[in-house]
Amino acid sequence: GYTTSLYVHSMYEDNVLFPTVDLYLPGRMKTAEMQHEQIHHDEEAIKAFLREIKGDITKGQGNTGKQKKATEEVKYEESKGLVAKSAKDESIEVKNSENSTSSSKDAIAQLVEILPRFIQGNNEHMRHEEDHISHVVKKLIPSKEQKSIARKCLRTGTAEQWRVLLPFIITHQDYHDRRVKILQAFRVAYPERMQLFGSWLYLGVEEILFQRLRADIPELAPRNTEGWYRLW
């Protein structure tokens, strides 16, 4: 959920929001764009380290099923002296195991080093947007174009990504009022898709949370569910 949210958020800012704001205030987005580049760089590094750690863990778990059974049979035969195992084979296995462990340790150490910078960079970027971009959008860009920007942002990314992203964002808000305000903004930008947004939330959040949201924003109720009513 987090990586999907970060990806779509960055994509609609780079492709929709920043170019539009740049029309009104040329050069105002340079700092934010540089922050995006650093965040993307750190994100890719983190993913690479996680893949490396995951790969080493998978290797360490060994074979499963038939392969595991075959390995156990070979070990049993070796213990009985039925199959000779050379010192070279044993040395290779030990060396591979040591290399895998060392690789994981290095990846974990680098991950520990880069994560604080990544988190701090995200926080500084969000703070910069609130202090230097949000008020510019509200004051200088006409409301009709603001709505156009919001609609374009909501069309950024795939439906599959939004099915993950929207429930993740709504679930992890600190206060219920924030959840309601986000969905009210969606309603202003895309009133005709509220049932669609509601269906994603219906399947993606806890039932009690969805019912609270539906009580505050009745338009969220998906068709043929409790609270839904025909509009025509």
NULUM-959083 format. One record per residue (C-alpha): residue number from 1; residue in one letter; x, y, z. Coordinates in Angstrom, 3 decimals. Example, Ala and Ser with C-alpha at 12.3 -4.5 7.8 and 13.67 -1.06 7.14 Angstrom:
<romi i="1" aa="A" c1="12.300" c2="-4.500" c3="7.800"/>
<romi i="2" aa="S" c1="13.670" c2="-1.060" c3="7.140"/>
END
This chain:
<romi i="1" aa="G" c1="0.000" c2="0.000" c3="0.000"/>
<romi i="2" aa="Y" c1="2.714" c2="2.477" c3="0.955"/>
<romi i="3" aa="T" c1="4.859" c2="1.979" c3="-2.144"/>
<romi i="4" aa="T" c1="1.786" c2="2.191" c3="-4.392"/>
<romi i="5" aa="S" c1="0.671" c2="5.403" c3="-2.667"/>
<romi i="6" aa="L" c1="4.127" c2="6.940" c3="-2.984"/>
<romi i="7" aa="Y" c1="4.396" c2="5.970" c3="-6.654"/>
<romi i="8" aa="V" c1="1.007" c2="7.386" c3="-7.693"/>
<romi i="9" aa="H" c1="1.479" c2="10.491" c3="-5.525"/>
<romi i="10" aa="S" c1="4.832" c2="11.249" c3="-7.149"/>
<romi i="11" aa="M" c1="3.522" c2="10.504" c3="-10.636"/>
<romi i="12" aa="Y" c1="0.558" c2="12.873" c3="-10.508"/>
<romi i="13" aa="E" c1="2.693" c2="15.612" c3="-8.970"/>
<romi i="14" aa="D" c1="5.386" c2="15.261" c3="-11.648"/>
<romi i="15" aa="N" c1="2.944" c2="14.971" c3="-14.555"/>
<romi i="16" aa="V" c1="-0.019" c2="17.122" c3="-13.494"/>
<romi i="17" aa="L" c1="0.385" c2="19.379" c3="-10.443"/>
<romi i="18" aa="F" c1="3.931" c2="20.697" c3="-10.799"/>
<romi i="19" aa="P" c1="3.655" c2="21.627" c3="-14.515"/>
<romi i="20" aa="T" c1="0.388" c2="23.485" c3="-13.830"/>
<romi i="21" aa="V" c1="1.794" c2="25.427" c3="-10.868"/>
<romi i="22" aa="D" c1="4.864" c2="26.217" c3="-12.980"/>
<romi i="23" aa="L" c1="2.564" c2="28.038" c3="-15.427"/>
<romi i="24" aa="Y" c1="1.645" c2="30.512" c3="-12.704"/>
<romi i="25" aa="L" c1="4.992" c2="30.666" c3="-10.890"/>
<romi i="26" aa="P" c1="7.871" c2="29.578" c3="-13.146"/>
<romi i="27" aa="G" c1="10.714" c2="27.930" c3="-11.237"/>
<romi i="28" aa="R" c1="8.740" c2="27.497" c3="-8.016"/>
<romi i="29" aa="M" c1="8.811" c2="23.696" c3="-8.347"/>
<romi i="30" aa="K" c1="12.584" c2="23.225" c3="-8.632"/>
<romi i="31" aa="T" c1="13.096" c2="22.383" c3="-4.954"/>
<romi i="32" aa="A" c1="10.204" c2="19.918" c3="-4.934"/>
<romi i="33" aa="E" c1="11.444" c2="18.272" c3="-8.129"/>
<romi i="34" aa="M" c1="14.943" c2="17.842" c3="-6.641"/>
<romi i="35" aa="Q" c1="13.382" c2="16.314" c3="-3.523"/>
<romi i="36" aa="H" c1="11.443" c2="13.906" c3="-5.727"/>
<romi i="37" aa="E" c1="14.627" c2="12.793" c3="-7.462"/>
<romi i="38" aa="Q" c1="16.326" c2="12.031" c3="-4.128"/>
<romi i="39" aa="I" c1="13.257" c2="10.212" c3="-2.794"/>
<romi i="40" aa="H" c1="13.015" c2="8.076" c3="-5.941"/>
<romi i="41" aa="H" c1="16.735" c2="7.282" c3="-5.737"/>
<romi i="42" aa="D" c1="16.461" c2="6.188" c3="-2.095"/>
<romi i="43" aa="E" c1="13.275" c2="4.234" c3="-2.779"/>
<romi i="44" aa="E" c1="14.919" c2="2.186" c3="-5.545"/>
<romi i="45" aa="A" c1="17.926" c2="1.509" c3="-3.292"/>
<romi i="46" aa="I" c1="15.641" c2="0.298" c3="-0.487"/>
<romi i="47" aa="K" c1="13.770" c2="-2.005" c3="-2.871"/>
<romi i="48" aa="A" c1="17.070" c2="-3.432" c3="-4.122"/>
<romi i="49" aa="F" c1="18.294" c2="-4.124" c3="-0.567"/>
<romi i="50" aa="L" c1="14.967" c2="-5.775" c3="0.349"/>
<romi i="51" aa="R" c1="15.102" c2="-7.979" c3="-2.753"/>
<romi i="52" aa="E" c1="18.645" c2="-9.013" c3="-1.852"/>
<romi i="53" aa="I" c1="17.654" c2="-9.865" c3="1.737"/>
<romi i="54" aa="K" c1="14.554" c2="-11.730" c3="0.587"/>
<romi i="55" aa="G" c1="16.598" c2="-13.710" c3="-1.946"/>
<romi i="56" aa="D" c1="19.108" c2="-14.761" c3="0.707"/>
<romi i="57" aa="I" c1="16.313" c2="-15.811" c3="3.067"/>
<romi i="58" aa="T" c1="14.737" c2="-17.879" c3="0.311"/>
<romi i="59" aa="K" c1="18.046" c2="-19.576" c3="-0.403"/>
<romi i="60" aa="G" c1="18.561" c2="-20.265" c3="3.277"/>
<romi i="61" aa="Q" c1="15.205" c2="-21.995" c3="3.571"/>
<romi i="62" aa="G" c1="16.390" c2="-24.642" c3="1.161"/>
<romi i="63" aa="N" c1="14.246" c2="-26.887" c3="-0.984"/>
<romi i="64" aa="T" c1="10.685" c2="-27.917" c3="-0.219"/>
<romi i="65" aa="G" c1="8.501" c2="-30.881" c3="-1.130"/>
<romi i="66" aa="K" c1="10.176" c2="-33.475" c3="-3.278"/>
<romi i="67" aa="Q" c1="13.450" c2="-31.580" c3="-3.394"/>
<romi i="68" aa="K" c1="13.575" c2="-31.426" c3="0.400"/>
<romi i="69" aa="K" c1="12.807" c2="-35.131" c3="0.624"/>
<romi i="70" aa="A" c1="15.507" c2="-35.939" c3="-1.928"/>
<romi i="71" aa="T" c1="18.017" c2="-33.835" c3="0.031"/>
<romi i="72" aa="E" c1="17.165" c2="-35.659" c3="3.245"/>
<romi i="73" aa="E" c1="17.604" c2="-39.037" c3="1.518"/>
<romi i="74" aa="V" c1="21.033" c2="-38.039" c3="0.216"/>
<romi i="75" aa="K" c1="22.075" c2="-36.873" c3="3.674"/>
<romi i="76" aa="Y" c1="20.859" c2="-40.170" c3="5.151"/>
<romi i="77" aa="E" c1="22.874" c2="-42.151" c3="2.597"/>
<romi i="78" aa="E" c1="25.912" c2="-40.001" c3="3.271"/>
<romi i="79" aa="S" c1="25.603" c2="-40.610" c3="7.001"/>
<romi i="80" aa="K" c1="25.520" c2="-44.359" c3="6.362"/>
<romi i="81" aa="G" c1="28.507" c2="-44.181" c3="4.065"/>
<romi i="82" aa="L" c1="26.430" c2="-45.155" c3="1.032"/>
<romi i="83" aa="V" c1="27.347" c2="-42.012" c3="-0.840"/>
<romi i="84" aa="A" c1="30.752" c2="-40.413" c3="-0.597"/>
<romi i="85" aa="K" c1="30.721" c2="-36.677" c3="-0.150"/>
<romi i="86" aa="S" c1="33.920" c2="-34.969" c3="-1.088"/>
<romi i="87" aa="A" c1="35.603" c2="-32.357" c3="1.082"/>
<romi i="88" aa="K" c1="35.381" c2="-30.013" c3="-1.899"/>
<romi i="89" aa="D" c1="31.572" c2="-30.252" c3="-2.001"/>
<romi i="90" aa="E" c1="31.376" c2="-29.531" c3="1.710"/>
<romi i="91" aa="S" c1="33.714" c2="-26.578" c3="1.330"/>
<romi i="92" aa="I" c1="31.636" c2="-25.128" c3="-1.508"/>
<romi i="93" aa="E" c1="28.418" c2="-25.434" c3="0.543"/>
<romi i="94" aa="V" c1="29.980" c2="-23.717" c3="3.544"/>
<romi i="95" aa="K" c1="31.431" c2="-20.954" c3="1.374"/>
<romi i="96" aa="N" c1="28.091" c2="-20.316" c3="-0.370"/>
<romi i="97" aa="S" c1="26.345" c2="-20.164" c3="2.984"/>
<romi i="98" aa="E" c1="28.929" c2="-17.721" c3="4.344"/>
<romi i="99" aa="N" c1="28.669" c2="-15.524" c3="1.224"/>
<romi i="100" aa="S" c1="24.869" c2="-15.462" c3="1.487"/>
<romi i="101" aa="T" c1="24.990" c2="-14.510" c3="5.163"/>
<romi i="102" aa="S" c1="27.596" c2="-11.813" c3="4.525"/>
<romi i="103" aa="S" c1="25.536" c2="-10.403" c3="1.639"/>
<romi i="104" aa="S" c1="22.432" c2="-10.203" c3="3.837"/>
<romi i="105" aa="K" c1="24.343" c2="-8.468" c3="6.630"/>
<romi i="106" aa="D" c1="25.716" c2="-5.882" c3="4.215"/>
<romi i="107" aa="A" c1="22.257" c2="-5.236" c3="2.747"/>
<romi i="108" aa="I" c1="20.706" c2="-4.880" c3="6.200"/>
<romi i="109" aa="A" c1="23.467" c2="-2.482" c3="7.296"/>
<romi i="110" aa="Q" c1="22.922" c2="-0.303" c3="4.226"/>
<romi i="111" aa="L" c1="19.161" c2="-0.467" c3="4.720"/>
<romi i="112" aa="V" c1="19.516" c2="0.727" c3="8.319"/>
<romi i="113" aa="E" c1="21.649" c2="3.614" c3="7.059"/>
<romi i="114" aa="I" c1="19.350" c2="4.733" c3="4.254"/>
<romi i="115" aa="L" c1="15.919" c2="4.372" c3="5.919"/>
<romi i="116" aa="P" c1="16.257" c2="7.361" c3="8.301"/>
<romi i="117" aa="R" c1="17.333" c2="9.556" c3="5.390"/>
<romi i="118" aa="F" c1="14.414" c2="8.316" c3="3.292"/>
<romi i="119" aa="I" c1="11.883" c2="9.013" c3="6.079"/>
<romi i="120" aa="Q" c1="13.357" c2="12.438" c3="6.821"/>
<romi i="121" aa="G" c1="13.395" c2="13.283" c3="3.112"/>
<romi i="122" aa="N" c1="9.716" c2="12.381" c3="2.797"/>
<romi i="123" aa="N" c1="8.804" c2="14.461" c3="5.832"/>
<romi i="124" aa="E" c1="10.741" c2="17.478" c3="4.564"/>
<romi i="125" aa="H" c1="9.152" c2="17.131" c3="1.132"/>
<romi i="126" aa="M" c1="5.613" c2="17.011" c3="2.558"/>
<romi i="127" aa="R" c1="6.378" c2="20.011" c3="4.767"/>
<romi i="128" aa="H" c1="7.752" c2="21.916" c3="1.781"/>
<romi i="129" aa="E" c1="4.599" c2="21.199" c3="-0.213"/>
<romi i="130" aa="E" c1="2.358" c2="22.432" c3="2.593"/>
<romi i="131" aa="D" c1="4.437" c2="25.588" c3="3.196"/>
<romi i="132" aa="H" c1="5.282" c2="26.585" c3="-0.379"/>
<romi i="133" aa="I" c1="2.873" c2="24.904" c3="-2.818"/>
<romi i="134" aa="S" c1="-0.578" c2="24.273" c3="-1.318"/>
<romi i="135" aa="H" c1="-1.346" c2="27.918" c3="-0.540"/>
<romi i="136" aa="V" c1="-0.117" c2="28.929" c3="-4.001"/>
<romi i="137" aa="V" c1="-2.592" c2="26.534" c3="-5.604"/>
<romi i="138" aa="K" c1="-5.444" c2="27.865" c3="-3.455"/>
<romi i="139" aa="K" c1="-4.663" c2="31.565" c3="-4.008"/>
<romi i="140" aa="L" c1="-3.463" c2="31.788" c3="-7.590"/>
<romi i="141" aa="I" c1="-5.166" c2="28.967" c3="-9.478"/>
<romi i="142" aa="P" c1="-8.898" c2="29.441" c3="-10.259"/>
<romi i="143" aa="S" c1="-11.257" c2="26.956" c3="-8.587"/>
<romi i="144" aa="K" c1="-12.375" c2="25.547" c3="-11.935"/>
<romi i="145" aa="E" c1="-8.791" c2="24.690" c3="-12.850"/>
<romi i="146" aa="Q" c1="-8.177" c2="23.303" c3="-9.355"/>
<romi i="147" aa="K" c1="-11.025" c2="20.870" c3="-9.980"/>
<romi i="148" aa="S" c1="-9.525" c2="20.009" c3="-13.370"/>
<romi i="149" aa="I" c1="-6.167" c2="19.300" c3="-11.701"/>
<romi i="150" aa="A" c1="-7.860" c2="17.062" c3="-9.114"/>
<romi i="151" aa="R" c1="-9.689" c2="15.075" c3="-11.805"/>
<romi i="152" aa="K" c1="-6.469" c2="14.574" c3="-13.752"/>
<romi i="153" aa="C" c1="-4.686" c2="13.447" c3="-10.571"/>
<romi i="154" aa="L" c1="-7.438" c2="10.912" c3="-9.868"/>
<romi i="155" aa="R" c1="-6.973" c2="9.541" c3="-13.378"/>
<romi i="156" aa="T" c1="-3.251" c2="9.035" c3="-12.796"/>
<romi i="157" aa="G" c1="-2.294" c2="5.427" c3="-12.168"/>
<romi i="158" aa="T" c1="-4.252" c2="2.266" c3="-12.863"/>
<romi i="159" aa="A" c1="-7.518" c2="1.087" c3="-11.312"/>
<romi i="160" aa="E" c1="-5.578" c2="-1.750" c3="-9.693"/>
<romi i="161" aa="Q" c1="-3.283" c2="0.752" c3="-7.977"/>
<romi i="162" aa="W" c1="-6.177" c2="2.881" c3="-6.747"/>
<romi i="163" aa="R" c1="-7.940" c2="-0.180" c3="-5.310"/>
<romi i="164" aa="V" c1="-4.912" c2="-0.555" c3="-3.046"/>
<romi i="165" aa="L" c1="-4.093" c2="3.125" c3="-2.588"/>
<romi i="166" aa="L" c1="-7.472" c2="4.532" c3="-1.512"/>
<romi i="167" aa="P" c1="-8.194" c2="2.031" c3="1.312"/>
<romi i="168" aa="F" c1="-4.594" c2="2.405" c3="2.512"/>
<romi i="169" aa="I" c1="-4.834" c2="6.207" c3="2.693"/>
<romi i="170" aa="I" c1="-8.231" c2="6.216" c3="4.402"/>
<romi i="171" aa="T" c1="-7.299" c2="3.525" c3="6.932"/>
<romi i="172" aa="H" c1="-4.088" c2="5.246" c3="8.036"/>
<romi i="173" aa="Q" c1="-5.463" c2="8.725" c3="8.745"/>
<romi i="174" aa="D" c1="-4.994" c2="9.850" c3="12.350"/>
<romi i="175" aa="Y" c1="-8.522" c2="11.232" c3="12.714"/>
<romi i="176" aa="H" c1="-11.852" c2="10.281" c3="11.228"/>
<romi i="177" aa="D" c1="-12.490" c2="13.899" c3="10.224"/>
<romi i="178" aa="R" c1="-9.486" c2="13.705" c3="7.920"/>
<romi i="179" aa="R" c1="-10.935" c2="10.633" c3="6.228"/>
<romi i="180" aa="V" c1="-14.189" c2="12.474" c3="5.654"/>
<romi i="181" aa="K" c1="-12.460" c2="15.595" c3="4.294"/>
<romi i="182" aa="I" c1="-10.423" c2="13.524" c3="1.822"/>
<romi i="183" aa="L" c1="-13.551" c2="11.838" c3="0.519"/>
<romi i="184" aa="Q" c1="-15.417" c2="15.142" c3="0.381"/>
<romi i="185" aa="A" c1="-12.612" c2="16.458" c3="-1.832"/>
<romi i="186" aa="F" c1="-13.035" c2="13.375" c3="-4.035"/>
<romi i="187" aa="R" c1="-16.772" c2="14.122" c3="-4.200"/>
<romi i="188" aa="V" c1="-16.139" c2="17.691" c3="-5.361"/>
<romi i="189" aa="A" c1="-13.687" c2="16.545" c3="-8.045"/>
<romi i="190" aa="Y" c1="-15.427" c2="13.368" c3="-9.204"/>
<romi i="191" aa="P" c1="-19.040" c2="13.148" c3="-7.954"/>
<romi i="192" aa="E" c1="-19.976" c2="10.613" c3="-10.624"/>
<romi i="193" aa="R" c1="-17.402" c2="8.122" c3="-9.301"/>
<romi i="194" aa="M" c1="-18.339" c2="8.107" c3="-5.622"/>
<romi i="195" aa="Q" c1="-19.967" c2="4.674" c3="-5.866"/>
<romi i="196" aa="L" c1="-16.811" c2="3.363" c3="-7.513"/>
<romi i="197" aa="F" c1="-14.651" c2="4.817" c3="-4.729"/>
<romi i="198" aa="G" c1="-17.118" c2="3.347" c3="-2.252"/>
<romi i="199" aa="S" c1="-16.785" c2="-0.131" c3="-3.775"/>
<romi i="200" aa="W" c1="-12.992" c2="0.018" c3="-3.376"/>
<romi i="201" aa="L" c1="-13.389" c2="1.042" c3="0.260"/>
<romi i="202" aa="Y" c1="-16.148" c2="-1.523" c3="0.830"/>
<romi i="203" aa="L" c1="-13.692" c2="-4.279" c3="-0.110"/>
<romi i="204" aa="G" c1="-10.525" c2="-2.692" c3="1.277"/>
<romi i="205" aa="V" c1="-11.260" c2="-1.376" c3="4.788"/>
<romi i="206" aa="E" c1="-12.738" c2="-2.796" c3="7.987"/>
<romi i="207" aa="E" c1="-16.513" c2="-3.115" c3="7.859"/>
<romi i="208" aa="I" c1="-17.113" c2="-0.858" c3="10.857"/>
<romi i="209" aa="L" c1="-14.916" c2="1.852" c3="9.317"/>
<romi i="210" aa="F" c1="-16.798" c2="1.664" c3="6.028"/>
<romi i="211" aa="Q" c1="-20.141" c2="2.019" c3="7.803"/>
<romi i="212" aa="R" c1="-18.853" c2="5.156" c3="9.580"/>
<romi i="213" aa="L" c1="-17.734" c2="6.579" c3="6.238"/>
<romi i="214" aa="R" c1="-21.055" c2="5.705" c3="4.602"/>
<romi i="215" aa="A" c1="-22.935" c2="7.480" c3="7.398"/>
<romi i="216" aa="D" c1="-20.946" c2="10.662" c3="6.753"/>
<romi i="217" aa="I" c1="-20.928" c2="10.350" c3="2.948"/>
<romi i="218" aa="P" c1="-23.988" c2="8.354" c3="1.801"/>
<romi i="219" aa="E" c1="-22.914" c2="8.510" c3="-1.856"/>
<romi i="220" aa="L" c1="-20.172" c2="5.964" c3="-1.078"/>
<romi i="221" aa="A" c1="-22.631" c2="3.070" c3="-0.723"/>
<romi i="222" aa="P" c1="-21.993" c2="0.661" c3="-3.622"/>
<romi i="223" aa="R" c1="-24.980" c2="-0.499" c3="-5.612"/>
<romi i="224" aa="N" c1="-27.190" c2="-3.119" c3="-3.985"/>
<romi i="225" aa="T" c1="-25.569" c2="-2.691" c3="-0.555"/>
<romi i="226" aa="E" c1="-26.996" c2="-1.214" c3="2.651"/>
<romi i="227" aa="G" c1="-27.577" c2="2.509" c3="2.291"/>
<romi i="228" aa="W" c1="-27.625" c2="2.527" c3="-1.505"/>
<romi i="229" aa="Y" c1="-30.511" c2="4.252" c3="-3.218"/>
<romi i="230" aa="R" c1="-31.327" c2="5.008" c3="-6.804"/>
<romi i="231" aa="L" c1="-30.635" c2="8.534" c3="-8.006"/>
<romi i="232" aa="W" c1="-33.022" c2="8.329" c3="-10.930"/>
END
